[in-house]
């Protein structure tokens, strides 16, 4: 869901050596696209997986929980 094939990453089937080999071959034959994919992958990391993104989601969840609690009182 988060990784879009050849947009911000490559997807291989787990445990499937042929799938991995196909992805590796694609990288070797499409080197010019790898820089763009890498930049998009970094954006995905920053927006979803970084500590800053985690902090923001945690703060939002705590604020929501606090708001729900206030309504209960």
PQR file of N, CA, C, O and H, with PARSE charges and radii, in Angstrom:
ATOM      1  N   UNK A   1       0.808  -1.192   0.000 -0.4000 1.5000
ATOM      2  CA  UNK A   1       0.000   0.000   0.000 -0.0000 2.0000
ATOM      3  C   UNK A   1       0.856   1.262   0.000  0.5500 1.7000
ATOM      4  O   UNK A   1       0.588   2.201  -0.750 -0.5500 1.4000
ATOM      5  N   UNK A   2       1.871   1.280   0.833 -0.4000 1.5000
ATOM      6  CA  UNK A   2       2.712   2.470   0.946 -0.0000 2.0000
ATOM      7  C   UNK A   2       3.763   2.541  -0.146  0.5500 1.7000
ATOM      8  O   UNK A   2       4.159   3.625  -0.575 -0.5500 1.4000
ATOM      9  H   UNK A   2       2.088   0.517   1.442  0.4000 1.0000
ATOM     10  N   UNK A   3       4.209   1.377  -0.592 -0.4000 1.5000
ATOM     11  CA  UNK A   3       5.226   1.323  -1.639 -0.0000 2.0000
ATOM     12  C   UNK A   3       4.528   1.122  -2.974  0.5500 1.7000
ATOM     13  O   UNK A   3       3.859   0.115  -3.203 -0.5500 1.4000
ATOM     14  H   UNK A   3       3.887   0.497  -0.244  0.4000 1.0000
ATOM     15  N   UNK A   4       4.700   2.104  -3.849 -0.4000 1.5000
ATOM     16  CA  UNK A   4       4.093   2.044  -5.184 -0.0000 2.0000
ATOM     17  C   UNK A   4       5.179   1.610  -6.170  0.5500 1.7000
ATOM     18  O   UNK A   4       6.207   2.271  -6.318 -0.5500 1.4000
ATOM     19  H   UNK A   4       5.244   2.922  -3.663  0.4000 1.0000
ATOM     20  N   UNK A   5       4.930   0.514  -6.822 -0.4000 1.5000
ATOM     21  CA  UNK A   5       5.896  -0.114  -7.724 -0.0000 2.0000
ATOM     22  C   UNK A   5       6.484   0.884  -8.720  0.5500 1.7000
ATOM     23  O   UNK A   5       5.768   1.526  -9.489 -0.5500 1.4000
ATOM     24  H   UNK A   5       4.094  -0.023  -6.702  0.4000 1.0000
ATOM     25  N   UNK A   6       7.795   0.990  -8.679 -0.4000 1.5000
ATOM     26  CA  UNK A   6       8.594   1.820  -9.587 -0.0000 2.0000
ATOM     27  C   UNK A   6       8.270   3.312  -9.473  0.5500 1.7000
ATOM     28  O   UNK A   6       8.655   4.098 -10.340 -0.5500 1.4000
ATOM     29  H   UNK A   6       8.376   0.468  -8.055  0.4000 1.0000
ATOM     30  N   UNK A   7       7.570   3.701  -8.414 -0.4000 1.5000
ATOM     31  CA  UNK A   7       7.349   5.116  -8.117 -0.0000 2.0000
ATOM     32  C   UNK A   7       8.181   5.523  -6.907  0.5500 1.7000
ATOM     33  O   UNK A   7       8.917   6.509  -6.952 -0.5500 1.4000
ATOM     34  H   UNK A   7       7.257   3.062  -7.711  0.4000 1.0000
ATOM     35  N   UNK A   8       8.056   4.745  -5.812 -0.4000 1.5000
ATOM     36  CA  UNK A   8       8.845   5.037  -4.621 -0.0000 2.0000
ATOM     37  C   UNK A   8       9.505   3.771  -4.060  0.5500 1.7000
ATOM     38  O   UNK A   8       9.907   3.725  -2.898 -0.5500 1.4000
ATOM     39  H   UNK A   8       7.459   3.944  -5.776  0.4000 1.0000
ATOM     40  N   UNK A   9       9.605   2.765  -4.899 -0.4000 1.5000
ATOM     41  CA  UNK A   9      10.266   1.534  -4.491 -0.0000 2.0000
ATOM     42  C   UNK A   9       9.983   0.403  -5.460  0.5500 1.7000
ATOM     43  O   UNK A   9       9.267   0.555  -6.450 -0.5500 1.4000
ATOM     44  H   UNK A   9       9.278   2.802  -5.843  0.4000 1.0000
ATOM     45  N   UNK A  10      10.569  -0.725  -5.138 -0.4000 1.5000
ATOM     46  CA  UNK A  10      10.320  -1.950  -5.894 -0.0000 2.0000
ATOM     47  C   UNK A  10       9.761  -2.977  -4.924  0.5500 1.7000
ATOM     48  O   UNK A  10      10.154  -3.023  -3.759 -0.5500 1.4000
ATOM     49  H   UNK A  10      11.151  -0.848  -4.334  0.4000 1.0000
ATOM     50  N   UNK A  11       8.859  -3.785  -5.402 -0.4000 1.5000
ATOM     51  CA  UNK A  11       8.225  -4.782  -4.548 -0.0000 2.0000
ATOM     52  C   UNK A  11       8.565  -6.170  -5.075  0.5500 1.7000
ATOM     53  O   UNK A  11       8.409  -6.465  -6.260 -0.5500 1.4000
ATOM     54  H   UNK A  11       8.540  -3.748  -6.349  0.4000 1.0000
ATOM     55  N   UNK A  12       9.032  -7.010  -4.164 -0.4000 1.5000
ATOM     56  CA  UNK A  12       9.334  -8.406  -4.497 -0.0000 2.0000
ATOM     57  C   UNK A  12       8.480  -9.289  -3.610  0.5500 1.7000
ATOM     58  O   UNK A  12       8.169  -8.929  -2.475 -0.5500 1.4000
ATOM     59  H   UNK A  12       9.158  -6.770  -3.201  0.4000 1.0000
ATOM     60  N   UNK A  13       8.106 -10.433  -4.124 -0.4000 1.5000
ATOM     61  CA  UNK A  13       7.355 -11.387  -3.315 -0.0000 2.0000
ATOM     62  C   UNK A  13       8.298 -12.031  -2.303  0.5500 1.7000
ATOM     63  O   UNK A  13       9.398 -12.456  -2.657 -0.5500 1.4000
ATOM     64  H   UNK A  13       8.359 -10.726  -5.046  0.4000 1.0000
ATOM     65  N   UNK A  14       7.872 -12.102  -1.060 -0.4000 1.5000
ATOM     66  CA  UNK A  14       8.692 -12.671   0.006 -0.0000 2.0000
ATOM     67  C   UNK A  14       9.052 -14.119  -0.308  0.5500 1.7000
ATOM     68  O   UNK A  14       8.199 -14.921  -0.686 -0.5500 1.4000
ATOM     69  H   UNK A  14       6.979 -11.757  -0.772  0.4000 1.0000
ATOM     70  N   UNK A  15      10.331 -14.432  -0.143 -0.4000 1.5000
ATOM     71  CA  UNK A  15      10.798 -15.795  -0.348 -0.0000 2.0000
ATOM     72  C   UNK A  15      10.866 -16.232  -1.795  0.5500 1.7000
ATOM     73  O   UNK A  15      11.050 -17.418  -2.069 -0.5500 1.4000
ATOM     74  H   UNK A  15      11.024 -13.780   0.164  0.4000 1.0000
ATOM     75  N   UNK A  16      10.723 -15.313  -2.718 -0.4000 1.5000
ATOM     76  CA  UNK A  16      10.685 -15.643  -4.143 -0.0000 2.0000
ATOM     77  C   UNK A  16      11.946 -15.103  -4.818  0.5500 1.7000
ATOM     78  O   UNK A  16      12.035 -13.917  -5.135 -0.5500 1.4000
ATOM     79  H   UNK A  16      10.574 -14.350  -2.495  0.4000 1.0000
ATOM     80  N   UNK A  17      12.915 -15.991  -5.031 -0.4000 1.5000
ATOM     81  CA  UNK A  17      14.192 -15.585  -5.618 -0.0000 2.0000
ATOM     82  C   UNK A  17      14.016 -15.038  -7.029  0.5500 1.7000
ATOM     83  O   UNK A  17      14.730 -14.119  -7.430 -0.5500 1.4000
ATOM     84  H   UNK A  17      12.842 -16.954  -4.773  0.4000 1.0000
ATOM     85  N   UNK A  18      13.087 -15.583  -7.772 -0.4000 1.5000
ATOM     86  CA  UNK A  18      12.852 -15.112  -9.138 -0.0000 2.0000
ATOM     87  C   UNK A  18      12.327 -13.670  -9.137  0.5500 1.7000
ATOM     88  O   UNK A  18      12.735 -12.853  -9.962 -0.5500 1.4000
ATOM     89  H   UNK A  18      12.506 -16.329  -7.447  0.4000 1.0000
ATOM     90  N   UNK A  19      11.435 -13.373  -8.217 -0.4000 1.5000
ATOM     91  CA  UNK A  19      10.912 -12.016  -8.088 -0.0000 2.0000
ATOM     92  C   UNK A  19      12.039 -11.044  -7.747  0.5500 1.7000
ATOM     93  O   UNK A  19      12.103  -9.947  -8.304 -0.5500 1.4000
ATOM     94  H   UNK A  19      11.104 -14.037  -7.546  0.4000 1.0000
ATOM     95  N   UNK A  20      12.919 -11.438  -6.842 -0.4000 1.5000
ATOM     96  CA  UNK A  20      14.063 -10.604  -6.485 -0.0000 2.0000
ATOM     97  C   UNK A  20      14.995 -10.411  -7.678  0.5500 1.7000
ATOM     98  O   UNK A  20      15.464  -9.301  -7.932 -0.5500 1.4000
ATOM     99  H   UNK A  20      12.867 -12.328  -6.390  0.4000 1.0000
ATOM    100  N   UNK A  21      15.260 -11.486  -8.404 -0.4000 1.5000
ATOM    101  CA  UNK A  21      16.133 -11.403  -9.579 -0.0000 2.0000
ATOM    102  C   UNK A  21      15.542 -10.460 -10.627  0.5500 1.7000
ATOM    103  O   UNK A  21      16.274  -9.695 -11.255 -0.5500 1.4000
ATOM    104  H   UNK A  21      14.879 -12.388  -8.198  0.4000 1.0000
ATOM    105  N   UNK A  22      14.232 -10.511 -10.818 -0.4000 1.5000
ATOM    106  CA  UNK A  22      13.573  -9.619 -11.777 -0.0000 2.0000
ATOM    107  C   UNK A  22      13.724  -8.160 -11.350  0.5500 1.7000
ATOM    108  O   UNK A  22      13.980  -7.292 -12.185 -0.5500 1.4000
ATOM    109  H   UNK A  22      13.637 -11.132 -10.308  0.4000 1.0000
ATOM    110  N   UNK A  23      13.568  -7.890 -10.068 -0.4000 1.5000
ATOM    111  CA  UNK A  23      13.731  -6.519  -9.572 -0.0000 2.0000
ATOM    112  C   UNK A  23      15.171  -6.054  -9.750  0.5500 1.7000
ATOM    113  O   UNK A  23      15.407  -4.911 -10.140 -0.5500 1.4000
ATOM    114  H   UNK A  23      13.360  -8.595  -9.390  0.4000 1.0000
ATOM    115  N   UNK A  24      16.127  -6.920  -9.471 -0.4000 1.5000
ATOM    116  CA  UNK A  24      17.536  -6.571  -9.622 -0.0000 2.0000
ATOM    117  C   UNK A  24      17.863  -6.292 -11.088  0.5500 1.7000
ATOM    118  O   UNK A  24      18.594  -5.352 -11.399 -0.5500 1.4000
ATOM    119  H   UNK A  24      15.935  -7.849  -9.155  0.4000 1.0000
ATOM    120  N   UNK A  25      17.326  -7.102 -11.971 -0.4000 1.5000
ATOM    121  CA  UNK A  25      17.549  -6.886 -13.403 -0.0000 2.0000
ATOM    122  C   UNK A  25      16.941  -5.556 -13.840  0.5500 1.7000
ATOM    123  O   UNK A  25      17.537  -4.826 -14.632 -0.5500 1.4000
ATOM    124  H   UNK A  25      16.732  -7.866 -11.718  0.4000 1.0000
ATOM    125  N   UNK A  26      15.753  -5.246 -13.321 -0.4000 1.5000
ATOM    126  CA  UNK A  26      15.110  -3.988 -13.668 -0.0000 2.0000
ATOM    127  C   UNK A  26      15.994  -2.807 -13.248  0.5500 1.7000
ATOM    128  O   UNK A  26      16.161  -1.851 -14.006 -0.5500 1.4000
ATOM    129  H   UNK A  26      15.269  -5.839 -12.678  0.4000 1.0000
ATOM    130  N   UNK A  27      16.558  -2.878 -12.040 -0.4000 1.5000
ATOM    131  CA  UNK A  27      17.436  -1.810 -11.560 -0.0000 2.0000
ATOM    132  C   UNK A  27      18.629  -1.638 -12.496  0.5500 1.7000
ATOM    133  O   UNK A  27      19.006  -0.515 -12.831 -0.5500 1.4000
ATOM    134  H   UNK A  27      16.423  -3.654 -11.424  0.4000 1.0000
ATOM    135  N   UNK A  28      19.216  -2.743 -12.912 -0.4000 1.5000
ATOM    136  CA  UNK A  28      20.388  -2.674 -13.787 -0.0000 2.0000
ATOM    137  C   UNK A  28      20.070  -2.099 -15.158  0.5500 1.7000
ATOM    138  O   UNK A  28      20.931  -1.483 -15.787 -0.5500 1.4000
ATOM    139  H   UNK A  28      18.910  -3.656 -12.640  0.4000 1.0000
ATOM    140  N   UNK A  29      18.854  -2.292 -15.623 -0.4000 1.5000
ATOM    141  CA  UNK A  29      18.495  -1.812 -16.956 -0.0000 2.0000
ATOM    142  C   UNK A  29      17.750  -0.476 -16.943  0.5500 1.7000
ATOM    143  O   UNK A  29      17.437   0.069 -18.002 -0.5500 1.4000
ATOM    144  H   UNK A  29      18.155  -2.792 -15.112  0.4000 1.0000
ATOM    145  N   UNK A  30      17.467   0.049 -15.759 -0.4000 1.5000
ATOM    146  CA  UNK A  30      16.753   1.324 -15.634 -0.0000 2.0000
ATOM    147  C   UNK A  30      17.439   2.222 -14.602  0.5500 1.7000
ATOM    148  O   UNK A  30      16.783   2.795 -13.732 -0.5500 1.4000
ATOM    149  H   UNK A  30      17.721  -0.393 -14.899  0.4000 1.0000
ATOM    150  N   UNK A  31      18.726   2.333 -14.707 -0.4000 1.5000
ATOM    151  CA  UNK A  31      19.490   3.096 -13.714 -0.0000 2.0000
ATOM    152  C   UNK A  31      19.040   4.540 -13.603  0.5500 1.7000
ATOM    153  O   UNK A  31      19.075   5.116 -12.516 -0.5500 1.4000
ATOM    154  H   UNK A  31      19.258   1.868 -15.414  0.4000 1.0000
ATOM    155  N   UNK A  32      18.618   5.136 -14.715 -0.4000 1.5000
ATOM    156  CA  UNK A  32      18.214   6.546 -14.681 -0.0000 2.0000
ATOM    157  C   UNK A  32      16.988   6.754 -13.793  0.5500 1.7000
ATOM    158  O   UNK A  32      16.829   7.825 -13.206 -0.5500 1.4000
ATOM    159  H   UNK A  32      18.591   4.668 -15.598  0.4000 1.0000
ATOM    160  N   UNK A  33      16.136   5.765 -13.687 -0.4000 1.5000
ATOM    161  CA  UNK A  33      14.926   5.880 -12.864 -0.0000 2.0000
ATOM    162  C   UNK A  33      15.221   5.683 -11.376  0.5500 1.7000
ATOM    163  O   UNK A  33      14.433   6.103 -10.528 -0.5500 1.4000
ATOM    164  H   UNK A  33      16.265   4.895 -14.163  0.4000 1.0000
ATOM    165  N   UNK A  34      16.328   5.059 -11.063 -0.4000 1.5000
ATOM    166  CA  UNK A  34      16.621   4.734  -9.661 -0.0000 2.0000
ATOM    167  C   UNK A  34      16.812   5.971  -8.793  0.5500 1.7000
ATOM    168  O   UNK A  34      16.422   5.960  -7.626 -0.5500 1.4000
ATOM    169  H   UNK A  34      16.967   4.718 -11.752  0.4000 1.0000
ATOM    170  N   UNK A  35      17.394   7.024  -9.321 -0.4000 1.5000
ATOM    171  CA  UNK A  35      17.548   8.266  -8.560 -0.0000 2.0000
ATOM    172  C   UNK A  35      16.207   8.859  -8.185  0.5500 1.7000
ATOM    173  O   UNK A  35      15.992   9.255  -7.040 -0.5500 1.4000
ATOM    174  H   UNK A  35      17.711   7.033 -10.270  0.4000 1.0000
ATOM    175  N   UNK A  36      15.307   8.922  -9.148 -0.4000 1.5000
ATOM    176  CA  UNK A  36      13.958   9.448  -8.899 -0.0000 2.0000
ATOM    177  C   UNK A  36      13.223   8.583  -7.887  0.5500 1.7000
ATOM    178  O   UNK A  36      12.598   9.103  -6.963 -0.5500 1.4000
ATOM    179  H   UNK A  36      15.481   8.600 -10.079  0.4000 1.0000
ATOM    180  N   UNK A  37      13.291   7.274  -8.054 -0.4000 1.5000
ATOM    181  CA  UNK A  37      12.633   6.359  -7.126 -0.0000 2.0000
ATOM    182  C   UNK A  37      13.212   6.528  -5.727  0.5500 1.7000
ATOM    183  O   UNK A  37      12.477   6.517  -4.739 -0.5500 1.4000
ATOM    184  H   UNK A  37      13.798   6.851  -8.805  0.4000 1.0000
ATOM    185  N   UNK A  38      14.526   6.683  -5.646 -0.4000 1.5000
ATOM    186  CA  UNK A  38      15.172   6.883  -4.352 -0.0000 2.0000
ATOM    187  C   UNK A  38      14.699   8.162  -3.665  0.5500 1.7000
ATOM    188  O   UNK A  38      14.465   8.166  -2.456 -0.5500 1.4000
ATOM    189  H   UNK A  38      15.122   6.692  -6.449  0.4000 1.0000
ATOM    190  N   UNK A  39      14.561   9.228  -4.416 -0.4000 1.5000
ATOM    191  CA  UNK A  39      14.078  10.489  -3.843 -0.0000 2.0000
ATOM    192  C   UNK A  39      12.641  10.346  -3.344  0.5500 1.7000
ATOM    193  O   UNK A  39      12.290  10.843  -2.274 -0.5500 1.4000
ATOM    194  H   UNK A  39      14.751   9.224  -5.398  0.4000 1.0000
ATOM    195  N   UNK A  40      11.819   9.661  -4.134 -0.4000 1.5000
ATOM    196  CA  UNK A  40      10.428   9.441  -3.720 -0.0000 2.0000
ATOM    197  C   UNK A  40      10.361   8.519  -2.504  0.5500 1.7000
ATOM    198  O   UNK A  40       9.516   8.704  -1.628 -0.5500 1.4000
ATOM    199  H   UNK A  40      12.104   9.258  -5.004  0.4000 1.0000
ATOM    200  N   UNK A  41      11.246   7.533  -2.449 -0.4000 1.5000
ATOM    201  CA  UNK A  41      11.297   6.636  -1.293 -0.0000 2.0000
ATOM    202  C   UNK A  41      11.663   7.420  -0.036  0.5500 1.7000
ATOM    203  O   UNK A  41      11.106   7.178   1.034 -0.5500 1.4000
ATOM    204  H   UNK A  41      11.933   7.382  -3.160  0.4000 1.0000
ATOM    205  N   UNK A  42      12.597   8.357  -0.165 -0.4000 1.5000
ATOM    206  CA  UNK A  42      12.991   9.181   0.985 -0.0000 2.0000
ATOM    207  C   UNK A  42      11.822  10.025   1.471  0.5500 1.7000
ATOM    208  O   UNK A  42      11.628  10.178   2.677 -0.5500 1.4000
ATOM    209  H   UNK A  42      13.050   8.553  -1.034  0.4000 1.0000
ATOM    210  N   UNK A  43      11.036  10.577   0.541 -0.4000 1.5000
ATOM    211  CA  UNK A  43       9.853  11.351   0.924 -0.0000 2.0000
ATOM    212  C   UNK A  43       8.872  10.473   1.704  0.5500 1.7000
ATOM    213  O   UNK A  43       8.321  10.895   2.720 -0.5500 1.4000
ATOM    214  H   UNK A  43      11.193  10.453  -0.439  0.4000 1.0000
ATOM    215  N   UNK A  44       8.664   9.258   1.219 -0.4000 1.5000
ATOM    216  CA  UNK A  44       7.762   8.328   1.898 -0.0000 2.0000
ATOM    217  C   UNK A  44       8.259   8.055   3.307  0.5500 1.7000
ATOM    218  O   UNK A  44       7.478   8.057   4.259 -0.5500 1.4000
ATOM    219  H   UNK A  44       9.111   8.916   0.393  0.4000 1.0000
ATOM    220  N   UNK A  45       9.552   7.821   3.439 -0.4000 1.5000
ATOM    221  CA  UNK A  45      10.127   7.585   4.759 -0.0000 2.0000
ATOM    222  C   UNK A  45       9.882   8.784   5.675  0.5500 1.7000
ATOM    223  O   UNK A  45       9.411   8.625   6.801 -0.5500 1.4000
ATOM    224  H   UNK A  45      10.187   7.819   2.666  0.4000 1.0000
ATOM    225  N   UNK A  46      10.199   9.971   5.193 -0.4000 1.5000
ATOM    226  CA  UNK A  46      10.058  11.171   6.020 -0.0000 2.0000
ATOM    227  C   UNK A  46       8.608  11.389   6.437  0.5500 1.7000
ATOM    228  O   UNK A  46       8.347  11.771   7.578 -0.5500 1.4000
ATOM    229  H   UNK A  46      10.582  10.101   4.278  0.4000 1.0000
ATOM    230  N   UNK A  47       7.663  11.152   5.535 -0.4000 1.5000
ATOM    231  CA  UNK A  47       6.253  11.417   5.803 -0.0000 2.0000
ATOM    232  C   UNK A  47       5.596  10.359   6.685  0.5500 1.7000
ATOM    233  O   UNK A  47       4.636  10.659   7.395 -0.5500 1.4000
ATOM    234  H   UNK A  47       7.875  10.841   4.608  0.4000 1.0000
ATOM    235  N   UNK A  48       6.102   9.124   6.649 -0.4000 1.5000
ATOM    236  CA  UNK A  48       5.396   8.033   7.322 -0.0000 2.0000
ATOM    237  C   UNK A  48       6.221   7.339   8.401  0.5500 1.7000
ATOM    238  O   UNK A  48       5.687   7.006   9.459 -0.5500 1.4000
ATOM    239  H   UNK A  48       6.882   8.881   6.073  0.4000 1.0000
ATOM    240  N   UNK A  49       7.500   7.117   8.157 -0.4000 1.5000
ATOM    241  CA  UNK A  49       8.292   6.254   9.031 -0.0000 2.0000
ATOM    242  C   UNK A  49       9.291   6.977   9.932  0.5500 1.7000
ATOM    243  O   UNK A  49       9.829   6.364  10.854 -0.5500 1.4000
ATOM    244  H   UNK A  49       7.934   7.387   7.298  0.4000 1.0000
ATOM    245  N   UNK A  50       9.549   8.245   9.694 -0.4000 1.5000
ATOM    246  CA  UNK A  50      10.566   8.954  10.478 -0.0000 2.0000
ATOM    247  C   UNK A  50      10.079   9.182  11.909  0.5500 1.7000
ATOM    248  O   UNK A  50       8.883   9.094  12.186 -0.5500 1.4000
ATOM    249  H   UNK A  50       9.112   8.743   8.945  0.4000 1.0000
ATOM    250  N   UNK A  51      11.005   9.472  12.804 -0.4000 1.5000
ATOM    251  CA  UNK A  51      10.653   9.766  14.187 -0.0000 2.0000
ATOM    252  C   UNK A  51       9.764  11.007  14.265  0.5500 1.7000
ATOM    253  O   UNK A  51       8.867  11.067  15.106 -0.5500 1.4000
ATOM    254  H   UNK A  51      11.977   9.544  12.579  0.4000 1.0000
ATOM    255  N   UNK A  52       9.997  11.984  13.412 -0.4000 1.5000
ATOM    256  CA  UNK A  52       9.166  13.191  13.395 -0.0000 2.0000
ATOM    257  C   UNK A  52       7.725  12.841  13.025  0.5500 1.7000
ATOM    258  O   UNK A  52       6.789  13.343  13.648 -0.5500 1.4000
ATOM    259  H   UNK A  52      10.726  11.935  12.729  0.4000 1.0000
ATOM    260  N   UNK A  53       7.541  11.995  12.029 -0.4000 1.5000
ATOM    261  CA  UNK A  53       6.194  11.578  11.637 -0.0000 2.0000
ATOM    262  C   UNK A  53       5.541  10.794  12.770  0.5500 1.7000
ATOM    263  O   UNK A  53       4.356  10.978  13.048 -0.5500 1.4000
ATOM    264  H   UNK A  53       8.302  11.588  11.523  0.4000 1.0000
ATOM    265  N   UNK A  54       6.302   9.925  13.424 -0.4000 1.5000
ATOM    266  CA  UNK A  54       5.780   9.159  14.552 -0.0000 2.0000
ATOM    267  C   UNK A  54       5.352  10.103  15.678  0.5500 1.7000
ATOM    268  O   UNK A  54       4.288   9.924  16.272 -0.5500 1.4000
ATOM    269  H   UNK A  54       7.265   9.776  13.198  0.4000 1.0000
ATOM    270  N   UNK A  55       6.188  11.112  15.970 -0.4000 1.5000
ATOM    271  CA  UNK A  55       5.875  12.073  17.023 -0.0000 2.0000
ATOM    272  C   UNK A  55       4.564  12.794  16.727  0.5500 1.7000
ATOM    273  O   UNK A  55       3.718  12.946  17.608 -0.5500 1.4000
ATOM    274  H   UNK A  55       7.051  11.258  15.487  0.4000 1.0000
ATOM    275  N   UNK A  56       4.402  13.234  15.484 -0.4000 1.5000
ATOM    276  CA  UNK A  56       3.178  13.945  15.103 -0.0000 2.0000
ATOM    277  C   UNK A  56       1.948  13.055  15.272  0.5500 1.7000
ATOM    278  O   UNK A  56       0.929  13.497  15.801 -0.5500 1.4000
ATOM    279  H   UNK A  56       5.089  13.111  14.768  0.4000 1.0000
ATOM    280  N   UNK A  57       2.042  11.799  14.821 -0.4000 1.5000
ATOM    281  CA  UNK A  57       0.899  10.892  14.952 -0.0000 2.0000
ATOM    282  C   UNK A  57       0.588  10.614  16.419  0.5500 1.7000
ATOM    283  O   UNK A  57      -0.579  10.528  16.801 -0.5500 1.4000
ATOM    284  H   UNK A  57       2.870  11.439  14.391  0.4000 1.0000
ATOM    285  N   UNK A  58       1.623  10.473  17.238 -0.4000 1.5000
ATOM    286  CA  UNK A  58       1.427  10.225  18.661 -0.0000 2.0000
ATOM    287  C   UNK A  58       0.753  11.426  19.321  0.5500 1.7000
ATOM    288  O   UNK A  58      -0.186  11.259  20.099 -0.5500 1.4000
ATOM    289  H   UNK A  58       2.571  10.543  16.928  0.4000 1.0000
ATOM    290  N   UNK A  59       1.226  12.633  19.015 -0.4000 1.5000
ATOM    291  CA  UNK A  59       0.608  13.842  19.571 -0.0000 2.0000
ATOM    292  C   UNK A  59      -0.858  13.946  19.161  0.5500 1.7000
ATOM    293  O   UNK A  59      -1.708  14.287  19.983 -0.5500 1.4000
ATOM    294  H   UNK A  59       1.988  12.768  18.383  0.4000 1.0000
ATOM    295  N   UNK A  60      -1.157  13.655  17.898 -0.4000 1.5000
ATOM    296  CA  UNK A  60      -2.539  13.710  17.423 -0.0000 2.0000
ATOM    297  C   UNK A  60      -3.410  12.694  18.154  0.5500 1.7000
ATOM    298  O   UNK A  60      -4.545  12.993  18.523 -0.5500 1.4000
ATOM    299  H   UNK A  60      -0.466  13.378  17.231  0.4000 1.0000
ATOM    300  N   UNK A  61      -2.875  11.493  18.361 -0.4000 1.5000
ATOM    301  CA  UNK A  61      -3.630  10.453  19.064 -0.0000 2.0000
ATOM    302  C   UNK A  61      -3.880  10.855  20.519  0.5500 1.7000
ATOM    303  O   UNK A  61      -4.968  10.628  21.048 -0.5500 1.4000
ATOM    304  H   UNK A  61      -1.952  11.250  18.061  0.4000 1.0000
ATOM    305  N   UNK A  62      -2.885  11.446  21.159 -0.4000 1.5000
ATOM    306  CA  UNK A  62      -3.043  11.879  22.547 -0.0000 2.0000
ATOM    307  C   UNK A  62      -4.055  13.015  22.650  0.5500 1.7000
ATOM    308  O   UNK A  62      -4.871  13.039  23.571 -0.5500 1.4000
ATOM    309  H   UNK A  62      -2.001  11.630  20.729  0.4000 1.0000
ATOM    310  N   UNK A  63      -4.004  13.955  21.712 -0.4000 1.5000
ATOM    311  CA  UNK A  63      -4.969  15.050  21.710 -0.0000 2.0000
ATOM    312  C   UNK A  63      -6.384  14.528  21.486  0.5500 1.7000
ATOM    313  O   UNK A  63      -7.334  14.993  22.115 -0.5500 1.4000
ATOM    314  H   UNK A  63      -3.340  13.936  20.964  0.4000 1.0000
ATOM    315  N   UNK A  64      -6.514  13.570  20.595 -0.4000 1.5000
ATOM    316  CA  UNK A  64      -7.833  12.979  20.331 -0.0000 2.0000
ATOM    317  C   UNK A  64      -8.341  12.252  21.559  0.5500 1.7000
ATOM    318  O   UNK A  64      -9.510  12.379  21.920 -0.5500 1.4000
ATOM    319  H   UNK A  64      -5.742  13.192  20.084  0.4000 1.0000
ATOM    320  N   UNK A  65      -7.468  11.488  22.205 -0.4000 1.5000
ATOM    321  CA  UNK A  65      -7.864  10.764  23.414 -0.0000 2.0000
ATOM    322  C   UNK A  65      -8.249  11.733  24.527  0.5500 1.7000
ATOM    323  O   UNK A  65      -9.197  11.485  25.272 -0.5500 1.4000
ATOM    324  H   UNK A  65      -6.518  11.385  21.912  0.4000 1.0000
ATOM    325  N   UNK A  66      -7.517  12.830  24.636 -0.4000 1.5000
ATOM    326  CA  UNK A  66      -7.813  13.852  25.636 -0.0000 2.0000
ATOM    327  C   UNK A  66      -9.182  14.482  25.361  0.5500 1.7000
ATOM    328  O   UNK A  66      -9.960  14.725  26.283 -0.5500 1.4000
ATOM    329  H   UNK A  66      -6.747  13.031  24.031  0.4000 1.0000
ATOM    330  N   UNK A  67      -9.461  14.741  24.090 -0.4000 1.5000
ATOM    331  CA  UNK A  67     -10.755  15.307  23.715 -0.0000 2.0000
ATOM    332  C   UNK A  67     -11.889  14.345  24.006  0.5500 1.7000
ATOM    333  O   UNK A  67     -12.943  14.753  24.494 -0.5500 1.4000
ATOM    334  H   UNK A  67      -8.829  14.544  23.341  0.4000 1.0000
ATOM    335  N   UNK A  68     -11.682  13.058  23.707 -0.4000 1.5000
ATOM    336  CA  UNK A  68     -12.695  12.043  23.999 -0.0000 2.0000
ATOM    337  C   UNK A  68     -12.945  11.956  25.496  0.5500 1.7000
ATOM    338  O   UNK A  68     -14.086  11.803  25.931 -0.5500 1.4000
ATOM    339  H   UNK A  68     -10.826  12.726  23.311  0.4000 1.0000
ATOM    340  N   UNK A  69     -11.896  12.050  26.271 -0.4000 1.5000
ATOM    341  CA  UNK A  69     -12.011  11.959  27.728 -0.0000 2.0000
ATOM    342  C   UNK A  69     -12.780  13.157  28.264  0.5500 1.7000
ATOM    343  O   UNK A  69     -13.600  13.009  29.170 -0.5500 1.4000
ATOM    344  H   UNK A  69     -10.969  12.174  25.918  0.4000 1.0000
ATOM    345  N   UNK A  70     -12.525  14.343  27.716 -0.4000 1.5000
ATOM    346  CA  UNK A  70     -13.217  15.553  28.172 -0.0000 2.0000
ATOM    347  C   UNK A  70     -14.720  15.444  27.912  0.5500 1.7000
ATOM    348  O   UNK A  70     -15.525  15.933  28.704 -0.5500 1.4000
ATOM    349  H   UNK A  70     -11.859  14.464  26.981  0.4000 1.0000
ATOM    350  N   UNK A  71     -15.098  14.804  26.803 -0.4000 1.5000
ATOM    351  CA  UNK A  71     -16.519  14.637  26.494 -0.0000 2.0000
ATOM    352  C   UNK A  71     -17.194  13.668  27.466  0.5500 1.7000
ATOM    353  O   UNK A  71     -18.395  13.770  27.712 -0.5500 1.4000
ATOM    354  H   UNK A  71     -14.444  14.407  26.159  0.4000 1.0000
ATOM    355  N   UNK A  72     -16.429  12.738  28.011 -0.4000 1.5000
ATOM    356  CA  UNK A  72     -16.984  11.764  28.948 -0.0000 2.0000
ATOM    357  C   UNK A  72     -17.282  12.383  30.298  0.5500 1.7000
ATOM    358  O   UNK A  72     -18.159  11.916  31.024 -0.5500 1.4000
ATOM    359  H   UNK A  72     -15.453  12.655  27.810  0.4000 1.0000
ATOM    360  N   UNK A  73     -16.546  13.441  30.633 -0.4000 1.5000
ATOM    361  CA  UNK A  73     -16.723  14.083  31.945 -0.0000 2.0000
ATOM    362  C   UNK A  73     -17.890  14.977  31.950  0.5500 1.7000
ATOM    363  O   UNK A  73     -18.188  15.598  32.970 -0.5500 1.4000
ATOM    364  H   UNK A  73     -15.833  13.820  30.043  0.4000 1.0000
TER
END
